Amino acid sequence: MPSSEKRSADPLTTGERVKWHRERRGLSRKAVAELVGRSEEWLRLLEVEGRGAERLSNLIDIARALGMSDASHLVGFDLRPLSATGVPEHPAVAEVRLALSLAILAPADGGPRCTLASLQERIQHAWTGWRVSRTQYTALGAVLPDLLTDAIAVTHSASDTERRAANKLLTHVYLLAQRFAFCVSAPALAIRCTDRALLAADQADDPELLALAGWAAAMTSLAAGEPGEAAAIALSARQHVPSARTPRAAALRGSLLLFAAIGCARNRHPADAWRYWDEAAGIAQQLHPGYQHPHTQFSSANVAVYGVALDVETGNATVASDRAARLVPSEIPSTNRRAQHFIDLARSHQQAGNAERVLPALLASVAESRETIIYSPDARRLVLTQVRTCRPGQTPQLAQLAELLDIA
């Protein structure tokens, strides 16, 4: 079949797409077969086994019979490149990747374009936008290349007395880039940014910042499918915040425990997973009501969200659904995390066999942040399953969601 069918990690076949679009229009196989001058059996074989789907003329005929102006929808053709995870590559990924190299190689003749103070203000605006925007991937991707360029230039030109402060800011810029790369499913870029953040934090000689970079490293390892590595990194980073001297330090320690818990759960060590989660929950209870860590968003609500995720990871789908029902989504401290929570909830419904509850959860995720679901491999798989198992005449909302993810 054309290369377009290889553009997704688990794509619908052309035959499945034909069936999907035919049933969406309420047409029987017999009706469509007659419109294209073929037998009903011929169309059945094309839909089920792909026979004849390799001929463009057949697809053009079927598209016309279905009232479609573009036969490319039947093969899933999309000009946007896909990442290795099967989701669309975000347009800013290439620019961020290039900025990482060009900023290091740039000559220092002209000096930095900004001061430490102005750079700090821009970083704070970027973190705030990340937490509250519903298009946070686009917003962050737009500012990252310049932020990387300027932060690296400032560090290169910093005096001996400014170097630690410059490296602290550089660490935060690398952490912003890592968060962006992680969330748009660009694992290779996330790894590069993580390594840079760890090195910059080490140069800054700031234990708490190094622990925060370790938290990002654990996140990257989880995305790379290395849960044991993620747990080990999180627990090692925890050593840099040995005591809860401040709410911020306590929350960072709790954040690391949550990643250790997720790593253990995915590595099939549920007892350890829940032990670390319990410790994190204890930390959250000691924090002031409403407190959240400015970068990890650790809070009581965050701990509850991870409880749902742990139930999903350990196969307790029904418990996960019950736990999620007790959550107040508005208390989850960022749009991205709320959107991800609804994807986790959809996964729990799928595992529990509550197929009719999957789509509403996914639509709730879209309402929080369209970008989160577009770049989520888990959401993509869930929507794909919904499309494959849907009944003729099923809600048009599924069709709209499938089109948003470019699945059908």
VENFENQUI-V61643 format. One record per backbone hydrogen bond with DSSP energy under -1.0 kcal/mol. NH is the residue of the N-H (numbers start at 1). CO is the residue of the C=O. If there is no record, write none. Layout:
BEGIN
nh->NH co->CO
nh->NH co->CO
END
This chain:
BEGIN
nh->5 co->2
nh->6 co->3
nh->7 co->4
nh->17 co->13
nh->18 co->14
nh->19 co->15
nh->20 co->16
nh->21 co->17
nh->22 co->18
nh->23 co->19
nh->24 co->20
nh->25 co->21
nh->26 co->23
nh->27 co->22
nh->32 co->28
nh->33 co->29
nh->34 co->30
nh->35 co->31
nh->36 co->32
nh->38 co->33
nh->43 co->39
nh->44 co->40
nh->45 co->41
nh->46 co->42
nh->47 co->43
nh->48 co->44
nh->49 co->45
nh->51 co->45
nh->53 co->50
nh->55 co->52
nh->59 co->55
nh->60 co->56
nh->61 co->57
nh->62 co->58
nh->63 co->59
nh->64 co->60
nh->65 co->61
nh->66 co->62
nh->67 co->64
nh->68 co->63
nh->73 co->70
nh->74 co->71
nh->75 co->72
nh->76 co->72
nh->77 co->72
nh->83 co->87
nh->86 co->83
nh->89 co->81
nh->93 co->90
nh->96 co->92
nh->97 co->93
nh->98 co->94
nh->99 co->95
nh->100 co->96
nh->102 co->98
nh->103 co->99
nh->105 co->101
nh->106 co->102
nh->119 co->115
nh->120 co->116
nh->121 co->117
nh->122 co->118
nh->123 co->119
nh->124 co->120
nh->125 co->121
nh->126 co->122
nh->127 co->123
nh->128 co->124
nh->129 co->125
nh->130 co->126
nh->131 co->127
nh->132 co->128
nh->133 co->129
nh->139 co->135
nh->140 co->136
nh->141 co->137
nh->142 co->138
nh->144 co->140
nh->147 co->143
nh->148 co->144
nh->149 co->145
nh->150 co->146
nh->151 co->147
nh->152 co->148
nh->153 co->149
nh->154 co->150
nh->155 co->151
nh->156 co->152
nh->157 co->153
nh->163 co->159
nh->166 co->162
nh->167 co->163
nh->168 co->164
nh->169 co->165
nh->170 co->166
nh->171 co->167
nh->172 co->168
nh->173 co->169
nh->174 co->170
nh->175 co->171
nh->176 co->172
nh->177 co->173
nh->178 co->174
nh->179 co->175
nh->180 co->176
nh->181 co->177
nh->182 co->178
nh->183 co->179
nh->184 co->180
nh->185 co->182
nh->186 co->181
nh->190 co->186
nh->191 co->187
nh->192 co->188
nh->193 co->189
nh->194 co->190
nh->195 co->191
nh->196 co->192
nh->197 co->193
nh->198 co->194
nh->199 co->195
nh->200 co->196
nh->201 co->197
nh->202 co->198
nh->203 co->199
nh->204 co->200
nh->206 co->201
nh->210 co->206
nh->211 co->207
nh->212 co->208
nh->213 co->209
nh->214 co->210
nh->215 co->211
nh->216 co->212
nh->217 co->213
nh->218 co->214
nh->219 co->215
nh->220 co->216
nh->221 co->217
nh->222 co->218
nh->223 co->219
nh->224 co->220
nh->225 co->222
nh->226 co->221
nh->230 co->226
nh->231 co->227
nh->232 co->228
nh->233 co->229
nh->234 co->230
nh->235 co->231
nh->236 co->232
nh->237 co->233
nh->238 co->234
nh->239 co->236
nh->240 co->237
nh->241 co->238
nh->245 co->243
nh->250 co->246
nh->251 co->247
nh->252 co->248
nh->253 co->249
nh->254 co->250
nh->255 co->251
nh->256 co->252
nh->257 co->253
nh->258 co->254
nh->259 co->255
nh->260 co->256
nh->261 co->257
nh->262 co->258
nh->263 co->259
nh->264 co->260
nh->265 co->261
nh->266 co->262
nh->267 co->263
nh->268 co->265
nh->269 co->264
nh->273 co->269
nh->274 co->270
nh->275 co->271
nh->276 co->272
nh->277 co->273
nh->278 co->274
nh->279 co->275
nh->280 co->276
nh->281 co->277
nh->282 co->278
nh->283 co->279
nh->284 co->280
nh->285 co->281
nh->291 co->288
nh->293 co->298
nh->297 co->293
nh->303 co->299
nh->304 co->300
nh->305 co->301
nh->306 co->302
nh->307 co->303
nh->308 co->304
nh->309 co->305
nh->310 co->306
nh->311 co->307
nh->312 co->308
nh->313 co->309
nh->314 co->310
nh->315 co->312
nh->316 co->311
nh->317 co->315
nh->320 co->316
nh->321 co->317
nh->322 co->318
nh->323 co->319
nh->324 co->320
nh->325 co->321
nh->327 co->324
nh->331 co->328
nh->332 co->329
nh->335 co->131
nh->338 co->334
nh->339 co->335
nh->340 co->336
nh->341 co->337
nh->342 co->338
nh->343 co->339
nh->344 co->340
nh->345 co->341
nh->346 co->342
nh->347 co->343
nh->348 co->344
nh->349 co->345
nh->350 co->346
nh->351 co->347
nh->352 co->348
nh->353 co->350
nh->354 co->349
nh->355 co->353
nh->357 co->354
nh->358 co->355
nh->361 co->357
nh->362 co->358
nh->363 co->359
nh->364 co->360
nh->365 co->361
nh->366 co->362
nh->367 co->363
nh->368 co->364
nh->369 co->365
nh->373 co->369
nh->374 co->370
nh->375 co->371
nh->376 co->373
nh->380 co->376
nh->381 co->377
nh->382 co->378
nh->383 co->379
nh->384 co->380
nh->385 co->381
nh->386 co->382
nh->387 co->383
nh->388 co->384
nh->389 co->385
nh->394 co->391
nh->398 co->395
nh->400 co->396
nh->401 co->397
nh->402 co->398
nh->403 co->399
nh->404 co->400
nh->405 co->401
nh->407 co->402
END
